[in-house]
């Protein structure tokens, strides 16, 4: 017991010290856990061979992670992303695997081993890359979304990889087929017999049992989850939800193991089935702490088991492997970025962001060791190569920053792909659009913001607001933003002509859409009115009125009188603009439009008359209020 507590203290202490330190340096939690394992393992020797035993326990965190990944993947969302997932992500995995497999065969490894290496090295670091993209505000860029699509494809691809790897065993394969067609599990002295539902069955029997197990997982997720959760709910004990979530994952893992499938496959499938369930968030919150700790423990054991003697004894070979993997993956990614028409910064973000190996490689190597796919010395080399390539990731992003600073944003940055729709479409996110967007969102309504000013969009993202870089007058972007279903469009673009064109186009495609437009000046107001805007806001009008009201208050008027004067001027001027808009002639200077000038003078006189009349009425009311009343005079009360 004391030995177990000592080991637990060492592992937890290393994690508590190393992970926050790595996070402060911007390296991410995965590198922090690896560094902690390296310190307590190869560097100090605080842990030894027992790390392998703990690693088998910690691998359950991988099972939980795949279950949670499945919960995040709604079938409808996956279908909507099928183009990028199959095209971009599928090609990246296929091409990288093929090239690395060829390189492995060139180095003299058997084709099965080379293919296993190719599959392992095709993956990138989801944890490090996504965290870095979020910290740099690059997630919503075109390159950032392409990176996310590839990472999501890789996460999904881990499932078939886990199913394929046992078939690549060169020697010591756990499963073999007997002459009578039955499946035989080969056990060595290092492996104990486990519960199995397929041992001794003919091939068709194994297939039926396997299909039945998968069907049981799906049917349980669809029909049994809700009644069980309702039953647990009546207990009103918070820990029962956690117990149920752990029971679901462990039971599915055991079932998959008894039919010879990867436990991760079953839990991932169950997660996808439950992605649309109302209990999804409950499951996530219950399992997330366990997943995080077990995954951290897994990465610590990986770091503790890395053979750094290889690095000191064969530095040139290790360095060549690390550089070779990064170059191969970078070349594939760059070619795909060219094929999928990425440009400038997006191309380099996509290329450099995914050029490293990933943490799932550790999982596949550990699984391959168990299945006899990789010889031990090769496993140690691959673990070292993956760890070093991940440690190089911050340098890759530094290289991206260096390249991006030398590119012109407006010319090189590809327009974002608008993948959201909202009740309000806001075109333009300058000072005017920002304020309107914040007000609308704070009231609980969804907005889609589009602007062709990249720095403004990037600034929005740094403060947590979603925005898309692109030309808001492009019909395809407006269609993607949901102009066919939007209720309101707010045009807040600086460019007068662009704003007018946008209003005219929106009115043409949506006669019923309510269009609010920002006007630069009075003439622009008339242009927007003619284009079909419903409400037109002159950019300085309201602020000028407020400044005038403050001046009136400091000239002796009460707050009520100043506000009353502001309101009178507001309504009178808006009426004047509507009347004069009918007389305005495009291309004719206002001073040369006789009808316009005559009507403007008349309306100005009417405004002055209204103010004078209001002042006279106010003076009369003031005199009546100050006039002393005679005894018995009730006229005031009767009038009131």
C-alpha positions in Angstrom: 0.0 0.0 0.0 2.8 2.4 0.9 4.5 1.7 -2.4 1.3 2.5 -4.3 0.8 5.7 -2.4 4.5 6.7 -3.0 4.1 6.1 -6.8 0.8 8.1 -6.8 2.5 11.0 -5.0 5.4 11.0 -7.6 3.1 10.9 -10.6 0.6 13.5 -9.3 3.4 15.8 -8.0 5.2 15.7 -11.3 2.0 16.6 -13.2 1.0 19.4 -10.8 4.5 21.0 -11.2 5.2 20.4 -14.9 1.8 20.9 -16.6 1.0 24.5 -15.3 4.6 25.4 -16.1 4.3 24.1 -19.7 0.9 25.9 -20.1 2.5 29.2 -19.1 5.2 28.7 -21.7 2.4 28.1 -24.3 3.5 24.5 -24.9 0.3 22.8 -23.9 -0.7 20.1 -21.4 0.4 17.1 -23.5 4.0 18.4 -23.6 3.8 19.1 -19.9 2.8 15.6 -19.1 5.5 14.2 -21.4 8.1 16.4 -19.7 7.0 15.3 -16.3 7.4 11.7 -17.3 10.8 12.4 -18.8 12.0 14.0 -15.5 10.7 11.3 -13.2 11.8 8.5 -15.6 15.0 8.8 -17.7 16.4 11.8 -15.9 16.0 11.1 -12.2 15.0 7.4 -12.1 12.2 8.0 -9.6 10.0 5.5 -11.6 11.1 2.3 -13.4 9.6 -0.7 -15.1 6.4 -0.3 -13.2 5.5 2.5 -15.6 4.5 -0.1 -18.2 2.0 -1.6 -15.8 0.5 1.8 -14.9 0.4 2.6 -18.6 -2.0 -0.3 -19.3 -4.3 1.1 -16.6 -4.0 4.7 -17.9 -4.9 3.6 -21.5 -8.5 3.5 -20.2 -8.3 7.3 -20.5 -7.9 6.9 -24.3 -11.1 4.9 -24.3 -12.9 7.7 -22.4 -11.4 10.3 -24.8 -12.8 8.5 -27.8 -16.2 8.2 -26.1 -16.2 12.0 -25.6 -15.0 12.6 -29.1 -18.0 10.6 -30.3 -20.3 12.7 -28.2 -19.1 15.8 -30.0 -19.7 14.3 -33.4 -23.4 14.7 -34.3 -24.2 12.7 -37.4 -25.7 15.7 -39.1 -22.6 17.9 -38.4 -20.4 15.1 -39.8 -22.5 14.9 -42.9 -22.3 18.7 -43.5 -18.5 18.5 -43.2 -18.1 15.4 -45.4 -16.3 17.3 -48.2 -13.4 18.5 -46.1 -13.4 15.3 -43.9 -13.2 12.9 -46.8 -11.4 15.1 -49.3 -8.8 17.1 -47.3 -8.5 14.9 -44.2 -8.8 11.6 -46.1 -6.2 12.6 -48.7 -3.8 13.7 -45.9 -3.9 10.4 -44.1 -3.8 8.3 -47.3 -0.9 10.2 -48.9 1.2 10.4 -45.7 0.6 6.8 -44.9 1.6 5.7 -48.4 4.8 7.8 -48.5 6.0 6.8 -45.0 5.2 3.2 -45.8 7.3 3.4 -48.9 10.1 5.0 -46.9 9.9 2.2 -44.3 10.2 -0.5 -47.0 13.1 1.4 -48.5 14.8 1.2 -45.1 14.3 -2.6 -45.1 11.2 -3.1 -42.8 8.5 -5.6 -43.8 5.5 -4.2 -45.6 3.3 -4.8 -42.5 5.6 -3.0 -40.2 6.1 -0.2 -42.7 2.3 0.2 -43.1 1.9 0.4 -39.3 4.6 3.1 -39.1 2.8 5.0 -41.9 -0.5 4.9 -40.0 1.1 6.0 -36.8 3.0 8.9 -38.4 0.0 10.1 -40.4 -1.5 11.5 -37.3 -0.9 15.0 -35.9 -1.2 16.4 -32.3 -4.8 17.4 -31.8 -4.2 18.7 -28.3 -1.2 20.9 -29.1 -2.4 22.3 -32.4 -6.0 23.1 -31.3 -4.7 24.8 -28.2 -2.2 26.9 -30.1 -4.8 27.9 -32.7 -7.2 29.0 -30.0 -4.5 31.0 -28.2 -3.5 32.8 -31.4 -7.1 33.5 -32.5 -6.6 31.4 -35.7 -9.4 28.9 -35.3 -11.9 30.8 -37.5 -9.5 31.6 -40.3 -9.7 29.5 -43.5 -6.5 27.8 -42.6 -7.6 27.2 -39.1 -10.8 25.5 -40.2 -8.9 23.3 -42.6 -6.5 22.3 -39.8 -9.5 21.4 -37.6 -11.1 19.3 -40.4 -7.9 17.3 -40.8 -7.5 16.8 -37.1 -11.1 15.7 -36.8 -10.6 13.2 -39.6 -7.5 11.9 -37.9 -9.4 11.4 -34.6 -12.1 9.4 -36.4 -9.5 7.5 -38.4 -7.9 6.2 -35.1 -10.9 3.8 -34.9 -10.3 1.8 -38.1 -6.6 2.0 -37.4 -7.1 0.2 -34.1 -9.1 -2.4 -35.9 -6.5 -2.8 -38.7 -3.3 -3.0 -36.7 -3.9 -6.5 -35.2 -4.0 -7.8 -38.8 -0.5 -6.4 -39.5 1.3 -8.5 -36.8 4.5 -10.0 -38.2 5.0 -12.5 -35.4 3.4 -13.4 -32.1 0.0 -12.5 -33.4 -2.6 -13.1 -30.7 -5.3 -14.2 -33.2 -4.9 -17.0 -35.8 -7.3 -19.1 -37.8 -7.2 -22.9 -37.3 -7.4 -25.4 -40.2 -11.1 -25.9 -39.3 -11.8 -22.2 -39.8 -12.2 -21.4 -36.1 -10.5 -18.4 -34.4 -7.7 -19.3 -32.0 -6.2 -16.9 -29.5 -2.5 -17.5 -29.1 -1.4 -16.9 -25.5 2.1 -16.6 -24.2 3.4 -16.7 -20.7 3.1 -13.0 -20.5 -0.6 -12.9 -21.3 -3.3 -14.4 -19.2 -6.5 -15.8 -20.7 -9.3 -13.4 -20.9 -13.0 -13.7 -21.3 -13.9 -14.2 -25.0 -17.1 -14.8 -26.9 -15.4 -15.7 -30.1 -12.7 -18.3 -29.2 -13.2 -21.5 -31.1 -16.0 -20.1 -33.3 -15.8 -20.5 -37.1 -15.3 -17.4 -39.1 -19.0 -16.8 -39.8 -19.8 -17.2 -36.1 -17.2 -14.6 -35.2 -18.8 -12.2 -37.7 -22.3 -12.8 -36.3 -21.2 -12.3 -32.7 -19.2 -9.2 -33.6 -22.2 -7.7 -35.5 -24.5 -8.6 -32.6 -22.2 -6.8 -30.1 -22.0 -3.6 -32.2 -25.8 -3.7 -32.7 -26.2 -4.1 -28.9 -24.2 -1.0 -28.3 -26.3 1.0 -30.8 -29.7 -0.3 -29.6 -28.7 0.3 -25.9 -27.7 3.9 -26.7 -30.9 4.6 -28.6 -33.5 2.8 -26.4 -32.1 2.0 -22.9 -30.2 5.2 -22.0 -33.2 7.4 -21.3 -35.0 5.0 -19.0 -31.8 4.3 -17.0 -31.0 8.0 -16.6 -34.6 8.6 -15.4 -34.2 5.8 -12.9 -30.9 7.3 -11.6 -32.5 10.8 -11.5 -35.0 9.7 -8.9 -32.1 8.8 -6.5 -31.2 12.6 -6.5 -27.5 11.7 -5.8 -25.0 13.5 -8.0 -22.4 10.7 -7.7 -24.8 8.2 -9.3 -24.6 10.1 -12.6 -20.8 9.7 -12.5 -21.2 6.0 -11.6 -23.5 5.5 -14.5 -21.3 7.3 -17.0 -18.3 5.1 -15.8 -20.4 2.0 -16.0 -21.4 2.7 -19.6 -17.8 3.2 -20.7 -16.4 0.2 -18.9 -19.3 -2.1 -19.9 -18.9 -1.2 -23.6 -15.1 -1.6 -23.4 -15.5 -5.1 -21.8 -18.1 -6.1 -24.4 -15.9 -5.1 -27.3 -12.9 -6.9 -25.7 -14.9 -10.2 -25.5 -15.5 -10.2 -29.3 -11.9 -9.2 -30.2 -12.6 -5.6 -31.1 -10.9 -2.5 -29.8 -12.7 -1.1 -26.7 -12.1 2.3 -28.2 -14.1 1.4 -31.2 -17.2 0.5 -29.1 -17.0 3.5 -26.9 -16.6 5.8 -29.9 -19.6 4.3 -31.6 -21.7 4.7 -28.4 -20.6 8.3 -28.2 -21.8 9.0 -31.7 -25.1 7.3 -30.9 -25.6 9.5 -27.8 -24.4 12.8 -29.5 -28.0 14.0 -29.9 -29.2 12.8 -26.5 -30.3 15.2 -23.9 -27.9 13.5 -21.5 -24.8 14.4 -23.6 -23.6 17.3 -21.5 -24.2 15.4 -18.3 -22.0 12.6 -19.6 -19.3 15.0 -20.7 -19.1 16.8 -17.4 -19.0 13.5 -15.5 -16.3 11.9 -17.5 -14.1 14.9 -18.4 -12.1 14.9 -15.1 -11.4 11.1 -15.3 -10.5 11.4 -18.9 -8.1 14.2 -18.2 -6.3 12.5 -15.3 -6.1 9.1 -17.0 -4.8 10.6 -20.2 -2.3 12.7 -18.3 -1.1 9.6 -16.5 -0.8 7.8 -19.9 1.4 10.6 -21.3 3.5 10.6 -18.2 4.1 6.9 -18.5 5.0 7.4 -22.2 7.5 10.1 -21.2 8.9 7.9 -18.5 9.4 5.0 -20.9 11.1 7.0 -23.7 14.6 5.6 -24.3 16.8 8.6 -24.4 19.8 6.4 -24.6 18.9 6.0 -28.3 19.2 9.8 -28.7 22.7 9.9 -27.2 23.9 6.8 -29.0 22.3 7.5 -32.4 21.7 11.3 -32.5 22.1 11.6 -36.3 19.7 8.7 -37.0 17.1 10.1 -34.6 17.4 13.6 -35.9 17.1 12.4 -39.5 13.9 10.5 -38.7 12.4 13.5 -37.0 13.3 15.9 -39.8 12.2 13.3 -42.4 8.7 12.9 -40.8 8.2 16.7 -40.6 9.4 17.2 -44.2 7.2 14.4 -45.6 4.1 15.6 -43.8 4.9 19.2 -44.7 5.2 18.3 -48.4 1.9 16.4 -48.4 0.1 19.2 -46.6 1.6 21.9 -48.8 0.5 20.0 -51.9 -3.0 19.6 -50.5 -3.2 23.3 -49.6 -2.4 24.1 -53.2 -4.9 21.5 -54.5 -7.7 22.9 -52.2 -6.8 26.5 -53.3 -5.5 27.8 -49.9 -3.4 30.9 -50.2 -0.8 32.9 -48.2 -1.0 32.6 -44.5 -3.7 29.9 -44.6 -1.4 27.7 -46.7 1.5 28.0 -44.3 -0.7 27.6 -41.2 -2.1 24.4 -42.7 1.4 23.1 -43.7 3.3 24.0 -40.5 0.5 23.4 -38.0 0.1 19.7 -38.9 3.7 18.7 -39.8 4.4 17.0 -36.4 3.4 13.5 -35.2 0.7 13.3 -32.6 -0.3 11.9 -29.2 -2.5 9.3 -30.7 0.7 7.8 -32.1 1.6 6.9 -28.6 -1.7 5.1 -28.3 -1.2 3.2 -31.5 2.4 2.2 -30.6 1.3 0.9 -27.3 -1.6 -1.1 -28.9 0.8 -2.3 -31.6 3.2 -3.6 -29.0 0.4 -5.6 -27.4 -0.6 -7.1 -30.8 3.0 -8.0 -31.8 3.0 -5.6 -34.8 6.2 -3.7 -33.9 9.4 -5.1 -32.5 10.4 -3.5 -29.1 13.5 -1.6 -30.3 11.5 0.0 -33.2 8.7 1.0 -30.7 11.2 2.8 -28.6 12.6 4.6 -31.6 9.1 5.7 -32.8 8.2 6.9 -29.3 11.3 9.1 -29.3 10.6 10.4 -32.8 7.0 11.3 -32.0 8.0 13.0 -28.7 10.7 15.1 -30.4 8.5 16.1 -33.3 5.8 17.3 -30.8 8.5 19.3 -28.9 9.4 21.0 -32.2 5.7 22.1 -32.8 6.2 25.5 -31.0 9.1 26.2 -33.4 6.9 25.4 -36.4 4.3 28.0 -35.2 7.1 30.5 -34.6 8.1 29.9 -38.3 4.5 30.5 -39.3 4.4 33.8 -37.3 7.6 34.9 -39.0 6.2 34.1 -42.5 2.8 35.7 -41.8 4.4 39.0 -40.7 5.9 39.2 -44.2 2.7 38.7 -46.1 0.1 41.3 -47.0 -3.2 40.3 -45.3 -5.6 41.9 -47.9 -3.9 40.2 -50.8 -2.9 36.8 -49.4 -5.7 36.0 -47.0 -8.4 33.9 -48.5 -11.9 34.8 -47.7 -13.4 32.8 -44.9 -16.0 30.1 -45.5 -19.2 31.4 -43.8 -20.7 28.4 -42.0 -23.1 30.1 -39.6 -26.5 31.6 -40.0 -28.4 34.0 -37.7 -31.4 36.3 -37.4 -29.3 39.3 -38.2 -26.6 39.7 -40.8 -24.2 42.6 -40.1 -22.1 43.8 -42.9 -19.2 45.8 -41.5 -17.6 45.6 -38.1 -16.0 49.0 -37.5 -16.9 51.1 -34.5 -20.5 51.5 -35.7 -21.0 47.8 -36.4 -19.3 46.6 -33.2 -21.6 48.5 -31.0 -24.7 47.3 -32.8 -23.5 43.7 -32.8 -22.8 43.8 -29.0 -26.3 45.2 -28.3 -28.0 42.6 -30.5 -26.1 39.7 -29.1 -26.6 40.8 -25.5 -30.3 40.8 -26.1 -30.1 37.1 -27.0 -30.2 37.2 -30.8 -27.8 35.5 -33.2 -25.7 37.5 -35.6 -23.5 36.7 -38.6 -20.8 39.4 -39.1 -19.0 39.7 -42.4 -16.3 42.3 -43.2 -13.5 42.7 -45.7 -11.2 44.4 -43.1 -9.1 41.5 -41.9 -7.5 43.3 -38.9 -10.9 44.3 -37.6 -12.2 40.7 -37.9 -9.0 39.4 -36.1 -9.4 41.9 -33.3 -13.0 40.7 -32.9 -11.9 37.1 -32.5 -9.3 38.1 -29.8 -12.2 39.4 -27.7 -14.3 36.3 -28.2 -16.7 37.6 -31.0 -17.3 35.5 -34.1 -16.7 37.2 -37.4 -15.9 36.2 -41.0 -13.4 37.8 -43.4 -14.9 38.3 -46.8 -16.6 40.7 -49.2 -20.1 41.2 -47.8 -21.4 42.1 -51.3 -20.6 38.6 -52.6 -23.9 36.7 -53.3 -22.4 33.4 -52.3 -21.2 34.7 -48.9 -24.6 36.3 -48.2 -26.4 33.0 -49.2 -24.1 31.1 -46.8 -24.8 33.6 -44.1 -28.6 32.8 -44.5 -29.9 35.9 -46.3 -32.9 33.8 -47.4 -34.0 33.2 -43.8 -32.6 36.3 -41.9 -35.0 38.7 -40.4 -32.8 41.8 -40.4 -29.7 43.0 -42.3 -27.6 45.8 -40.8 -25.3 47.5 -43.4 -22.5 49.3 -41.6 -19.8 49.3 -44.3 -17.4 52.3 -44.6 -17.4 52.3 -48.4 -20.5 54.3 -49.5 -20.8 52.7 -52.9 -20.4 49.2 -51.6 -23.1 49.8 -49.0 -25.5 51.1 -51.6 -24.9 48.1 -53.8 -25.4 45.8 -50.9 -28.7 47.3 -50.0 -29.9 47.2 -53.6 -28.9 43.5 -53.9 -30.5 42.5 -50.6 -33.7 44.3 -51.5 -33.8 42.5 -54.9 -33.3 39.0 -53.5 -35.4 39.6 -50.3 -38.2 42.1 -50.8 -39.5 41.3 -47.3 -36.1 41.7 -45.5 -35.9 44.6 -43.1 -32.7 46.6 -44.0 -31.0 49.0 -41.7 -28.2 51.0 -43.3 -25.6 53.4 -42.0 -25.3 56.6 -44.1 -22.1 58.7 -44.3 -24.0 61.9 -45.0 -27.3 63.3 -46.2 -26.7 62.5 -49.9 -25.7 59.0 -49.0 -29.0 58.8 -47.1 -30.9 59.6 -50.3 -28.9 57.0 -52.2 -29.7 54.3 -49.6 -33.3 55.4 -49.5 -33.5 54.9 -53.3 -31.8 51.5 -53.0 -34.5 50.2 -50.7 -33.3 50.6 -47.1 -36.0 50.6 -44.5 -34.2 52.5 -41.7 -31.2 54.8 -42.4 -28.9 56.0 -39.6 -26.6 58.8 -40.3 -23.4 57.9 -38.5 -23.0 61.2 -36.7 -26.6 62.1 -36.3 -27.5 60.7 -32.9 -24.2 61.5 -31.3 -24.5 65.1 -32.6 -28.0 65.4 -31.1 -26.7 64.2 -27.8 -23.8 66.7 -27.8 -26.3 69.5 -28.7 -28.6 68.4 -25.8 -25.6 68.6 -23.4 -24.9 72.1 -24.7 -28.6 73.2 -24.1 -28.5 71.9 -20.6 -25.4 74.0 -19.8 -27.0 77.1 -21.4 -29.8 77.1 -18.8 -32.4 74.7 -20.0 -33.5 71.9 -17.7 -32.8 68.3 -18.6 -36.5 67.9 -19.6 -36.5 71.0 -21.8 -33.2 70.0 -23.5 -34.5 66.4 -24.1 -37.8 67.9 -25.5 -35.8 70.1 -27.9 -33.7 67.1 -29.0 -36.8 65.0 -29.6 -38.5 67.8 -31.6 -35.4 68.3 -33.8 -35.0 64.5 -34.3 -38.5 64.0 -35.6 -38.5 67.2 -37.7 -35.2 66.4 -39.3 -36.1 62.8 -40.1 -39.4 64.1 -41.7 -37.3 66.7 -43.7 -35.0 64.0 -45.0 -37.9 61.8 -46.1 -39.5 64.7 -48.0 -36.3 65.9 -49.6 -35.4 62.3 -50.7 -38.3 62.5 -53.1 -36.8 65.7 -54.7 -33.2 64.5 -54.8 -31.8 63.8 -58.2 -28.8 61.4 -58.7 -25.9 63.2 -60.3 -27.3 66.6 -59.7 -25.5 68.7 -57.0 -28.0 69.7 -54.2 -27.2 73.4 -54.7 -28.2 73.2 -58.4 -31.6 71.4 -57.6 -34.0 74.4 -57.4 -37.0 72.3 -56.1 -34.8 70.8 -53.5 -33.4 74.1 -52.2 -36.9 75.7 -52.1 -38.3 72.8 -50.2 -35.3 72.7 -47.8 -35.7 76.4 -47.0 -39.5 75.9 -46.3 -38.8 72.9 -44.0 -36.1 74.8 -42.2 -38.6 77.7 -41.6 -41.1 75.2 -40.4 -38.6 73.9 -37.9 -37.7 77.3 -36.6 -41.4 78.1 -36.4 -42.0 74.9 -34.4 -39.2 75.8 -32.0 -40.5 79.4 -31.6 -44.0 78.1 -31.0 -42.7 75.6 -28.4 -40.8 78.4 -26.6 -43.8 80.7 -26.5 -46.0 77.9 -25.1 -43.4 77.1 -22.5 -43.2 80.8 -21.5 -47.0 81.0 -21.2 -47.1 77.9 -19.1 -44.4 79.2 -16.8 -46.2 82.6 -16.3 -49.4 80.8 -15.5 -47.6 78.6 -13.0 -46.1 81.6 -11.3 -49.3 83.7 -11.2 -50.8 83.9 -7.7 -54.2 82.2 -7.3 -57.2 83.9 -5.8 -59.0 82.3 -2.9 -61.7 79.9 -4.1 -60.2 79.7 -7.7 -60.5 76.1 -8.8 -59.9 76.6 -12.5 -56.5 75.0 -12.3 -57.7 71.9 -10.7 -60.6 71.7 -13.1 -58.3 72.0 -16.1 -56.1 69.2 -14.7 
